[in-house]
Amino acid sequence: MATQVSDRPATTTQDRVIVLKSAEETAGELFRCEYIAREVSATPRDHIHTHQEERLEVVEGCVRCRVSGKEYVLERGSVMVIPAGTPHAVWNDDHRGSRSISEYRPAMNAQAMFRGYIVNR
């Protein structure tokens, strides 16, 4: 499968998502993507993946993360693993932008979060 890029509508953000491993490629075991944040995000509400672990690795800049009510600032090289069933939120708080790699195990509906935005490169 070719790498796919997701651009959210410019009316909400200039962020981009690059699909690195699709659910189809991994037989549903994993969805892996690179998130490129170009602007500071509004602080999102917490959400829960009831049966899915989320792993976040910061590649560039810094990312803010709230897990079970506690906030963290993740800098380049930091990794956060969020167990299934844990309330959390992740957002860019770096005015220079940030890049991070996210993995969702099992893939389940993670790829669907980007449906409508994913285009072939």
Beta strands, then each sheet from edge to edge (+ up, - down):
strand 1: 4-7
strand 2: 16-21
strand 3: 31-37
strand 4: 53-60
strand 5: 62-67
strand 6: 70-75
strand 7: 79-82
strand 8: 88-92
strand 9: 98-105
strand 10: 118-120
sheet 1: 7+ 4- 9+ 3- 2+ 1- 10+
sheet 2: 6+ 5- 8+
end
